[in-house]
Amino acid sequence: MKLISVIVCVLLAAGMISAQPKAYFTPEDLQIFNQYLSYIKPFKNLTKTEVLEKTAIFFLGKPYESHTLETTAGETLVVNLRAFDCTTFVETVIALSRTASSVVPSFNTYLTELQNIRYRNGAIDGYASRLHYTTDWVYENERNGKVKNISAALGEIVEMKTIGFMSAHRESYRQLKGEDATLQEIVDREKVINGRGGFAFLPKTTIAIAAPLIPHMAMIGFTTDIRGLDVSHTGFTFHDGEKLTFIHASSARQRVVIDQKTLSDYCLGQKSCTGILVSQIM
């Protein structure tokens, strides 16, 4: 972590990034970012969907790694372009795509985009300010104009489910162990989420029928019957000819892949999966 802090200081001195937002990253992350800019430059004037696709494909084969954001003592913007879990893959692809299409596609622009996507109101204020629950992530990013939840338009079921997995399993989260104040912040956030009247999702038995209506490179959350949890996995829809599948950081395959199964078959094969939440990237 000292190495990363030094890197940030050197870049600040060189004028390469501004003092905000503060971030932790490695030289390899910065190298990958620059490689991405060179790769995406010929495509930056394509549609948003096409840029999203090119960005996601850039990371095909990158390794899966869990807990990629739990590398610092305090809550800080963590950049990892070397390996992904399902959520950081989605956030990275969206933030990089927005950066590539921006007036100034710099590393600092990417840091700002990433922070605005990952944290409530784009502000880092402790562990509870991160958008942990996917339905909360979608709600906040839709409110900020970054995504549009289209689940209801596809023929939804509204799930009136009490969200509370994190507070009920505090021992599974390092930041909640012995931290009663942080736990209370999570409990308060769960109450806010539960006060929104549930969330809409497309049942897994109807995905095959709705497939032609589901946009390419929409963000998807796999809804679950696990008690207290809204979504257990995320990725992007991917139309391969007439086949609707998805691209994601797969824990089973241990890398970023375009799944071989159709989206419908994948969901039907997951016992705990109840369907998908679909959000178009704006």
Number of C-alpha atoms within 10 A of each C-alpha: 12 8 12 14 15 13 17 22 14 13 14 14 12 10 10 13 19 15 14 10 18 17 17 20 18 20 12 12 16 16 11 15 17 14 12 16 18 11 14 20 12 9 15 20 12 13 11 18 17 16 23 25 20 18 23 25 15 16 22 15 15 17 18 22 17 15 9 16 15 14 12 12 9 10 17 20 21 20 20 19 20 14 20 28 23 23 20 25 25 20 19 24 23 26 23 27 25 22 23 25 18 13 9 11 16 18 18 19 21 23 23 19 21 25 25 19 24 24 22 20 16 19 14 19 12 14 18 21 18 22 20 17 20 21 22 21 18 23 19 21 25 17 12 15 11 17 21 19 21 19 22 15 13 20 15 18 15 15 13 12 15 17 22 20 16 19 20 13 12 17 12 11 12 11 19 20 13 11 11 12 10 17 21 14 16 21 19 14 20 20 14 13 19 17 10 11 13 17 21 24 26 24 23 21 14 14 23 15 11 13 20 13 10 22 19 22 23 25 26 27 24 24 28 19 15 13 12 17 18 25 21 17 20 25 25 29 27 23 19 12 6 8 15 21 21 25 27 27 32 21 16 7 12 17 21 26 20 21 18 12 14 20 23 21 15 15 21 17 12 13 9 14 20 20 27 26 28 27 24 21 21 14
